[in-house]
Each structure stands twice: as C-alpha cells, then as structure tokens.
Amino acid sequence: KMNPERKFPVSAGNLRFAANPRLDFGITDSDAVGSATLEIYNEGESDADLFTLLKLPDYITVNQQKISPKTASSITFSFDAKKFKKTGLSENRINVSGAKNKVAINYMVIVRENFGHLTDAQKADKGILNVDVRSLYLPKSVNSVTLKISNTGKSKLNIKNIQSFNPGFSFSKTKFTLNPDETEEITVTYSLNKVDEKNIKPYIYITSDDPSNSVAEVFTYAEV
C-alpha cells in the first residue's frame, strides 16, 4: 500500500508533492506549447480544485481541474510560449495556496525563436553558429575554461545570450555580434560547489539568430 507521506513528502494544505516539485518544459518554439507532468496527491476528504489552489500565470494551464479525495493524479502542465512572449532561458515558480509554509512548484523552460517566416534562401543567407565543443570539462585545479564561438555563415551572427540554469556559472561576455569567419573566446568561470549543489541541468545554452541552430547546448562535466 502506498504511503502518501513518504512518496509525497512536501505538504501544502491538502495537496502533497514529491520532494522539490519541478516542471521542466525543455526547449519550446516561440509559437508552440510545451508540456510537463507532475504527480500531485490530494489527502483531503473532498475534491481539490487546482484552478483555485495553484496560482497559475496566464501562459500555464493544467489538463484537469480537480483531484478526487485520497487520490494521486498525474497532472499535465502546458506552457504557451506565444503568450509568454520571451525567448531564451526562464525559470520561475507557481505558488500553492493553502499552505502554512511557502510551497511552490519551480519550473524551467528554454524558448527558442521560430524562423518559419523565412524562406530557404533567407535562412541560407544568415550567420551560422559554431561552438568548438559539445561538452566542456571543468577541472578542479582551476576555476575557468574557454569556449570558442564562431560564425561560419555568410552574414553577421547575433549572439543573443549565453546562459545556464546553474548558478555556478558566469561568462565573460553574453551578448555580441560576429562577422562572417569571426571567432570569439568566452571565459566560463565556475564554482564547482554551486554547480554540484544545484545539479539540475549541467548545460550552457547559447541563443542566436541562426535559423538552423538558434539554441546550442554545451554539456558540462567535472571530476568525480
């Protein structure tokens, strides 16, 4: 028999969640809808109304309104990037009402610009993003490494941001323009204590106006 307190240790009124409740909407195009699921348990004696209990922004919806008493339901959350109106990395929280302590569902998303309005010829004429590595080793002996970002296309390439969900990273430069055949060396400074502590997504994300690679991912790893 399931033990709700063990499986869902986080309590907010009659709702219970797994430890560190989190929604990961992944990479979602700017005109699309991303989704993520979260299991929620209602330990009350009556239906739990999610429309009332979850403080949802207008760009996030749930696929069902109520959870029956003493029942766990897998709830699908939908993220409407068109209503969100921003690109790049974002993380925030959905507050849960009815809790004596502040309980929230954290969520993260990467909104990728959609270039569907461009013709194939226009896309071919754009800058092309090239990163020198797909994975980046973080040695313990130092606290910074170098990342090389190049434009191998025919036109200027705009680097819109270099970001990470991990607070252990900082970057020497995050927004700049590259001419064709130009390369920029970015110093990535890191704190392994913070990188290990968060342990959510060990990636660096580079967003640009390259239609074929508007969000480039660089996996990071350290000595064990």
Secondary structure, DSSP 8 states (H G I E B T S, - for coil): ---HHHH--EEETTEEE-SS-EEEEEEEETTSEEEEEEEEEE-SSS-EEHHHHB---TTEEES-SEE-TTEEEEEEEEEEHHHH---EEEEEEEEETT-SS-EEEEEEEEEE---TTS-HHHHHTS--EEES-SEEEE-TT-SEEEEEEEE-SSS-EEEEEEE-S-TTEEES-S-EEE-TT-EEEEEEEE-HHHHHHH-S--EEEEEES-TT-SEEEEEEEE--
